């Protein structure tokens, strides 16, 4: 499987995921303009279902990471067993995911007749939100590696979608848990947006969550390195895709 093909799958998958997050947020505010709780529910359900579908779509090509912290932990944990992403692959995945997220936010804005790029004025800052991002990201990465280590990656679409959908509600930050999507959401001044000035704090908290997850993986799944190639979904051999 060529790296270009895999990186393009990460770009497309992250773009569609971000479009689902932003687009469903816009639709929710239009359909339920006076009920913020219902808006969040609509946004969460659409995001969870879209994420599950996108993992099924792109998992066989790239692993369906759609998330720089998942890719970075995959590289870090797989080093000793020569599995997971290589540094060259990681260097291709992360920019593709980030560019995809920005593209997805712009796409959602255009689909709903809004300015293609409008910086968000929705501040999201403070210790409680940063802590929530640490928790959300830690849980997501642990889930992904637990599925890989236990040979249950077939459950990844449903499990990861369910986790993100639930984390919308049990975290005060509504669980961004993804640096690329966080950056993308700064480009839309809508329900799902985040002010550019709030992005660094969220990304730092997500990186911290990844570090905590690495410690947890090392303690609970000490031989997880051998399963790094199975994150998030086992990639098919080139001849299988062909």
Protein Blocks (a to p, Z undefined) as FASTA:
>chain_A
ZZklmmmmmmmmmmmmmmmmmmmmmmmmmmmmmlmklmmmmmmmmmmmmmmmmmmmmmmm
nopnopaklmmmmmmmmmmnopajdfklmmmmmmmmmmmmmmmmmmmmmmnopafbacdf
bdcedjklmmmmmmmmmmmmmmmmmmmmnopmmmmmmmmmmmmmmmmmmpcklpnopakl
mmmmmmpccfklccfklmmmmmmmmmmmmmmmmmmmmmmmmmlmmmmmmpfbdcddfklm
ZZ
